[in-house]
């Protein structure tokens, strides 16, 4: 068992007392990197008041604890640990980027109050067979105005319509899930008017007829779909094709009505 302690931090940074004490030194630290060090628990690090970036990925941490003090934290890297619950983060008001991929999280929750969070990465959760990653509506509501990048890849998700509330989302990465219906994506894109990048590679919906064409037509903001750029020429061609198709429908309907009127007059 290896616990992340103040003493361990001081030793790893080769702190040598000169004019300042250990306490003074720890108060000045802004970055801590203990990735891949077999860390299984976070001890009280409240002296590190200026900590802004904390790297703890590739460890054995099972619970998020003792980070309430880190009110200046902007970047938190906790991917590839053993975490099953998102908790004890609500005091991190300055947090901008949160990396939690490769854990055991079943529900995205506990992020209420993090109104500055811009990026959330929760890809590849190690879920029980048949289960899918879920979203707590309270957390989605809290992130509605701030979140710009969301990575939910490889989580067995079959419906992403709940993400409609994320009004400032720019990038959505949802590779290798189970999204099936184009109409659900059309609904979502009608809401996410600032989304410019979406990647759904590996979802069944990608095999649907006219999948790409339909999404390009419904979203004026989308610039990249499944890793491929949407050229202006491609969008304009599809818009012209749709306009022509719609015009033919209207003309056909009008002709049909005229025929009916003629028949009625003949009677």
N, C-alpha and C positions, 0 to 999 in steps of 0.2 A: 504494500500500500504506500502510495506517495501522495502526500497532501501539499497543496500549494499554500505556503506560509510566507510571512514577511521575511523570516530568516532565510528560507530557500531563495527568495527573490534577491536578497542582498548578496548572498553567496554566489549566485549564478552571474551576477553583474560585476563580480570581482570588486565589490566595494571595499575600499581601504580607508579607514578613518584618518582624516587629516584635519581639516578645519571644521568639518561638519559632522554631526552625529548620524547614526543610522536612520533615526527618525526623520531628520532633515533631508537626508538623501532620498528616502522613500516618498516623502511628500512631493519631491520634484519629478519623479518618474512619470512619463506620459505613455510609454509603450512597454508592454510586458509580453514576451513570447515564450510560452511553455508548451508548444505543440509537440506531440509525439514523445511525451516524457512519462508515460504511465500514470499521469495524475488521475486520481479517483475522487478527490474532494477539494473544495475551495474553502480555505479557512478565512478568518477575519482579516481582511486586507484594508481596513478602514483608514490606515495611515496614508494609503496611496490616493490622496484626494484629487490629484491632477491627472489620474489615469484616463487616457482617451481611447487607446486601442489595446485590446486584450486578445491574444492568440492562444486558444486552448483546444484547437482541433486535434484529431487523432489521439485521443486519450481514453480514459475509462470512467469519465464523470457520469454519474447516474442522476444527479439532482443539481439544479441551479440554485446555489445558495450564496449568501454573504456578498452579494453584489449591490445591495441597497445603498451602500456608501458611495458607489461609483457614479455620482451624479454628473460627472463631466465625460462619461464614456460615450463615444460616438460610433465606434466599431467593435463588434463582439463576434468572435469566431469560435463556434462550438460544434462544428460539424464533425461527424464520425466519432461520436461518443456513445453513451448508453442512456441518454435522456429520454424519458417517456412522457414528461409533462412540462409545458412551458409555464414557469412560475417565477415569482420574486423579481420581476423586471420592471414593474410599474413605476418605480421611482427614477428610472433612467430616462429622464425627460429629454436629454440631448442625443439619445441614441438615433443614429441615421441608418446604419447597416447592421443587419442581424443574420448570421449564417448558422443554420441548424440542420443542414442536410445530413443524411446518413445516420439518423438516430432512430428512436422507437416511438415517435410522436404520432398519435392517432387523431388528435384534434388541435387545430390552430386556435389557441385561446390565450388568455392572460396577457394580452398586449394593449389593453385599454389604458389610455393615458399617454401612450407613446406617440404623441402627435407630430413628432419630427421624423418618424421612421420613413425612410425613402426606399430602402431595399429590404426585401424579406426572401431568404433562400431556404426552402424547406423540402428540397428534392430528395427522392430515394429513401423515404422512411422505411424501416424494416418492420413492416406490418404483418400480422397473422394472415395466413392464406385466405383470400376472399374479402378481406377488409379493405376499406378505402379511406384516404385522408379526408377529414371533415373540417368545416369552418364554423366557429362560434360566431353567430350574427353580431354579438356585442363587439368582438374584436374587429370584424370587417367594418362595422360602423365607425369605430374609433380611428381606423386607418383610411377612411374614405377620402380624405382630402390630401393626405401626405404621401401615400404609397405610389411610387412611380415604376418600380421594378419588382416583379413577383415570379419566383421560380418554384413551380409545383410539379416538376417532372417526375415520372416513374412512381406514381402513388396510387394507381388503380382508380383514378377519379373518372367518373362517367358523366358528371354534370357540373359545368362551371358558370351557370347562369347567376349564381349568388354573387359572383364577382362584379356584377353590374354597378354596385354601390361605389366601387373604387374609381371615382370620377377623374382622377389625375393619372391613372395608370398609363405609362408609356410603353413598357415592355412586359409581355406575358410569355413565359417559357413553360410549356405544359407538355413536353415530349413524353412519349411512351405511357400514355394513360389509356382510358377506355371511352373517350368522348365519341359519340356515335352519330348525332343528328346535326346536319348543317343548319337547320332552322334555329337550333339553340344558339349556335355561333352567330347567326344573323341577328338574333335578339340581343346578344351581348355586344356586338360591334355597333349596333345602333345606340347603345348607352355609352360605350367607351370611346368618346369622340376625340380623345388625345392619344389613343394607342397607335404607335407607328411600327411596332415590331411584335409579331406573334409567331411562335413556333409550336406546331402541333404534330410534328413528325412522329410516326409510330402509333397514332390514334386511328381507330377504324374509320372515322369520319373522312380521313384523307383519301379513302378509296371510293367515296361517293361521287356519282357523276356530277360534273360541273362544280365540284367543291371549291376549287380555287377561284373560278370565275365569279361564283355567287358571292364569295367573301370580298373580293375586290370591288364588286359593284355596290355592296352595302356600306363599305367604309371608305371615306374620302381621305382619312388620315393615315391609313396603313401603307407603309413603305416597304416592309419586308415581311414575307409570309413563308414560313418553313425554310428559312435560310436563303430564300431567293428574292432578289429585289423586284419590286413591282415598278416596271417602267411606265412612264407617262403614255407612251404609245400603246402599251398593253391595256391600260385603264381606258384610254380614249376609244380604242377599238371596241371594247366590251360595252362601253356606254352607248356608242353608235349602234351596235348590234341590238342592244336592249331597246333603244328608242325605235328602231326599225321594227322590231318584233311587236312592241306595244302598239305602234301605228297600224300594223297589219291586223292586230286583234280588234282595234277600234273600227277599222274599215270593214272587217268581216261582220262585226256586230251591227254596224250601221246598215250594211247591205241586207243582212238577215231581217232587220226591222222593216226595211223598205219593201222587201218581198212579202212580209206578213201584212203590211198595210195595203199592198196591191191586191192581195188575195181577199182581204176584208172588203175592199171597195167592189171587187168583182161579185161578191156575194150580195 
